[in-house]
Amino acid sequence: VWVNTAHLKNDAQGRGRDAPPGEEPPVLAILLQHDGIRVTARPSGDVRQLPAFDWTQLGRAMTELAPAGDSTRVEIAAESTAAEPITYQQLVAAMDTSVRVGFTSVGVVDPRSL
């Protein structure tokens, strides 16, 4: 099976990447948790709490929270534990949702960096 991922930017993600000192680029931070999804827009600080693994609402929230322009990065993290695991497929679904609604700079980060 051939998958076209060549159009995705694969730059380093996380706080402090590619930004001049004192200036934070627009970021949508997505934290996948066993009981919900938290979407945070930076630097505005707007937050949305969504039901767990509701990809339709995630896409809608991302579209509403993203500032105008196409330079918004998406950082996705999973708060996964042995007792409450987040599967790889759920992480990929969040990435797929990001790309589907129009974001091209999508990366996975450590949950502590959000």
C-alpha positions as CSV (number, residue, x, y, z in Angstrom):
1,V,0.0,0.0,0.0
2,W,1.4,3.4,-1.0
3,V,0.7,6.4,1.2
4,N,1.5,9.9,0.1
5,T,3.0,11.6,3.1
6,A,5.6,13.6,1.2
7,H,3.5,16.8,1.5
8,L,3.6,16.8,5.3
9,K,6.1,19.0,7.1
10,N,8.2,16.9,9.4
11,D,10.0,19.6,11.5
12,A,10.8,19.4,15.1
13,Q,7.8,20.2,17.3
14,G,7.5,21.5,20.8
15,R,7.9,24.8,22.6
16,G,10.8,27.0,21.6
17,R,11.3,25.5,18.1
18,D,11.8,27.8,15.1
19,A,10.7,30.9,17.0
20,P,12.7,34.0,17.7
21,P,13.2,34.7,21.4
22,G,10.2,36.3,23.0
23,E,7.9,35.3,20.1
24,E,5.8,32.1,20.1
25,P,4.3,31.0,16.8
26,P,0.6,30.0,16.7
27,V,0.1,26.4,17.9
28,L,-2.9,24.1,18.5
29,A,-1.9,21.7,21.2
30,I,-4.0,18.5,21.4
31,L,-3.8,16.3,24.4
32,L,-5.4,12.9,24.1
33,Q,-6.6,11.5,27.4
34,H,-8.6,8.4,28.2
35,D,-11.7,10.4,29.1
36,G,-11.4,13.3,26.7
37,I,-9.5,15.5,24.3
38,R,-8.1,18.9,25.3
39,V,-7.4,21.4,22.6
40,T,-5.4,24.5,23.5
41,A,-4.6,27.4,21.2
42,R,-1.4,29.2,21.9
43,P,-0.6,32.0,22.5
44,S,-4.2,33.0,23.0
45,G,-4.8,30.4,25.7
46,D,-8.3,29.4,24.5
47,V,-9.1,25.8,25.6
48,R,-11.8,23.3,24.5
49,Q,-12.5,20.1,26.3
50,L,-14.0,17.5,24.0
51,P,-15.4,14.0,24.5
52,A,-12.8,11.2,24.1
53,F,-12.0,10.2,20.6
54,D,-14.7,12.4,18.9
55,W,-12.7,13.2,15.8
56,T,-15.6,15.2,14.2
57,Q,-15.7,17.6,17.2
58,L,-11.9,17.7,17.2
59,G,-11.8,18.9,13.6
60,R,-14.5,21.5,14.3
61,A,-12.7,22.8,17.4
62,M,-9.4,23.0,15.6
63,T,-11.0,25.1,12.8
64,E,-12.6,27.4,15.3
65,L,-9.5,27.9,17.5
66,A,-6.9,28.4,14.7
67,P,-5.9,31.9,14.0
68,A,-6.1,33.3,10.5
69,G,-3.3,32.2,8.2
70,D,-1.7,28.9,7.4
71,S,1.3,28.9,9.7
72,T,-0.4,27.2,12.7
73,R,1.4,24.2,13.9
74,V,-0.4,21.3,15.5
75,E,1.3,19.4,18.4
76,I,-0.3,16.2,19.5
77,A,0.4,14.3,22.7
78,A,-1.1,11.3,24.4
79,E,-1.4,10.9,28.1
80,S,-1.2,7.1,28.1
81,T,-0.7,4.8,31.1
82,A,-0.8,1.1,31.6
83,A,-4.2,1.4,33.3
84,E,-5.6,3.9,30.8
85,P,-3.8,3.4,27.5
86,I,-4.1,5.6,24.4
87,T,-3.6,3.4,21.4
88,Y,-1.3,4.2,18.4
89,Q,-4.4,4.1,16.2
90,Q,-6.0,6.9,18.3
91,L,-2.9,9.0,18.0
92,V,-2.9,8.5,14.2
93,A,-6.6,9.4,14.1
94,A,-5.8,12.7,15.7
95,M,-3.1,13.3,13.1
96,D,-5.4,12.3,10.3
97,T,-8.1,14.7,11.6
98,S,-5.5,17.5,11.7
99,V,-4.5,17.0,8.1
100,R,-8.1,16.5,7.0
101,V,-9.2,19.9,8.2
102,G,-6.2,21.6,6.5
103,F,-3.2,21.6,8.8
104,T,0.1,20.5,7.3
105,S,2.5,21.1,10.1
106,V,1.6,18.3,12.5
107,G,3.8,16.6,15.0
108,V,3.8,14.4,18.1
109,V,5.3,15.8,21.3
110,D,5.7,14.7,24.9
111,P,2.6,15.5,27.0
112,R,4.7,17.5,29.5
113,S,5.7,20.0,26.7
114,L,2.0,21.0,26.3
